[in-house]
Structure formats: structure tokens, C-alpha cells
Amino acid sequence: MSLENIEHIHVAPSEYIAKFVGSLSSEGYFIISTPNMGSFAHLYRIFMMMPTLPVPEVTFDLNSHVHYREYMPCEIIEAYEKNGLKYTSRAYTNESPAFRK
């Protein structure tokens, strides 16, 4: 499982996934969770001209662990396929801390 990591990494998703493929059994699963750049909530914020990233004071801090790149689901699926993995399903939640009060 790779939970909320890929958006913080400075390599292409296919390169990131490649590091783990050798550790999977033939019946294994590689599960990735990451913010969905194409989610309704994200698109709504863009449509309403609201920020999608933390405040600049946090974003400019090199040690802030902000997202370097968020991905669309098709980009993650393509990365799976480039590594010979079979994509099986995806699920969505609305548990993003960015949208909590």
C-alpha cells in the first residue's frame, strides 16, 4: 500500500511504482491512495476561484511536505499498466482535510 505518498515524490508515477513491483507476488495487489485532481470538490474550488493549495507561507517552506504534483486517475492507471500491473478498481472518499471545517 502507498497511502498519500505519490503526490509528494519527484518522479513519474510509473517510476515510483516500478520500485515496488518486484516485491509483489503473482496474486498481490498494489494499492495507491492520492488526492484526485479531477474530483468534484477540487474542480469546484477551481471553478469558484478558491485556492487548491495551502497558504503561500506554507507552500514556500521547503520542509512543508506539500504536494508537488497531484494526478488524475488515468495517470495512475497508465503508470500501473507501464509496470505490467492490471488495474482493477478505484474508489473515492470525501475525507480531505482541506475541505473540513
C-alpha positions as CSV (number, residue, x, y, z in Angstrom):
1,M,0.0,0.0,0.0
2,S,1.1,3.5,-0.8
3,L,-1.1,5.9,1.0
4,E,-0.9,9.6,0.3
5,N,2.7,9.4,-0.9
6,I,2.9,9.6,-4.6
7,E,1.9,13.3,-4.8
8,H,5.0,14.1,-2.7
9,I,7.5,12.3,-4.8
10,H,9.7,13.9,-7.5
11,V,9.5,11.1,-10.0
12,A,6.9,9.9,-12.5
13,P,4.2,7.6,-11.1
14,S,5.5,4.7,-13.3
15,E,9.0,5.1,-11.9
16,Y,7.7,5.2,-8.3
17,I,5.5,2.1,-8.9
18,A,8.4,0.2,-10.5
19,K,10.3,0.3,-7.2
20,F,7.6,-1.9,-5.7
21,V,6.6,-4.3,-8.5
22,G,9.4,-6.8,-7.7
23,S,8.1,-7.2,-4.1
24,L,4.6,-8.3,-5.3
25,S,3.6,-11.9,-5.5
26,S,1.7,-13.0,-8.6
27,E,-1.5,-12.7,-6.7
28,G,-0.5,-9.5,-4.9
29,Y,-2.1,-6.1,-5.0
30,F,-0.5,-2.6,-5.1
31,I,-2.9,-0.1,-3.7
32,I,-2.3,3.7,-4.1
33,S,-4.3,6.4,-2.5
34,T,-3.8,10.0,-3.5
35,P,-5.8,13.2,-3.9
36,N,-7.8,13.2,-7.1
37,M,-7.0,16.3,-9.2
38,G,-10.3,15.7,-11.1
39,S,-12.6,15.3,-8.1
40,F,-15.7,17.3,-8.0
41,A,-14.5,19.1,-4.8
42,H,-11.2,20.1,-6.4
43,L,-12.9,21.2,-9.6
44,Y,-15.5,23.2,-7.6
45,R,-12.7,25.1,-5.8
46,I,-11.1,25.9,-9.2
47,F,-14.5,27.0,-10.7
48,M,-15.1,29.2,-7.6
49,M,-11.6,30.6,-7.9
50,M,-10.7,29.3,-4.5
51,P,-7.2,28.1,-3.6
52,T,-6.4,24.4,-4.1
53,L,-3.1,24.5,-2.2
54,P,-2.2,25.6,1.3
55,V,-1.5,29.3,2.0
56,P,1.7,30.6,0.4
57,E,3.6,30.8,3.7
58,V,3.3,27.0,3.9
59,T,3.7,26.3,0.2
60,F,7.0,28.2,0.0
61,D,8.5,26.4,3.0
62,L,10.8,23.6,1.5
63,N,10.2,21.4,4.6
64,S,6.4,21.7,4.5
65,H,5.8,18.4,2.7
66,V,3.3,19.9,0.3
67,H,2.1,18.2,-2.8
68,Y,4.5,18.5,-5.7
69,R,2.1,17.0,-8.2
70,E,-1.5,15.7,-8.0
71,Y,-2.7,13.2,-10.6
72,M,-5.7,12.3,-12.5
73,P,-6.9,8.7,-12.1
74,C,-6.0,8.0,-15.8
75,E,-2.3,8.9,-15.0
76,I,-2.2,6.4,-12.1
77,I,-3.8,3.7,-14.3
78,E,-1.3,4.3,-17.1
79,A,1.6,4.0,-14.5
80,Y,0.2,0.6,-13.4
81,E,0.0,-0.6,-17.0
82,K,3.5,0.6,-17.8
83,N,4.7,-1.7,-15.0
84,G,2.7,-4.7,-16.1
85,L,0.1,-4.4,-13.4
86,K,-3.6,-5.0,-14.0
87,Y,-5.8,-2.1,-12.9
88,T,-8.8,-3.5,-11.1
89,S,-10.8,-0.7,-9.5
90,R,-10.9,2.7,-7.9
91,A,-12.9,4.3,-5.0
92,Y,-13.4,7.8,-3.8
93,T,-13.9,9.5,-0.5
94,N,-14.6,13.0,0.7
95,E,-12.3,12.9,3.7
96,S,-9.9,15.5,2.5
97,P,-8.7,17.7,5.4
98,A,-8.7,20.7,3.0
99,F,-12.5,20.7,2.9
100,R,-13.2,20.1,6.6
101,K,-14.1,23.0,8.9
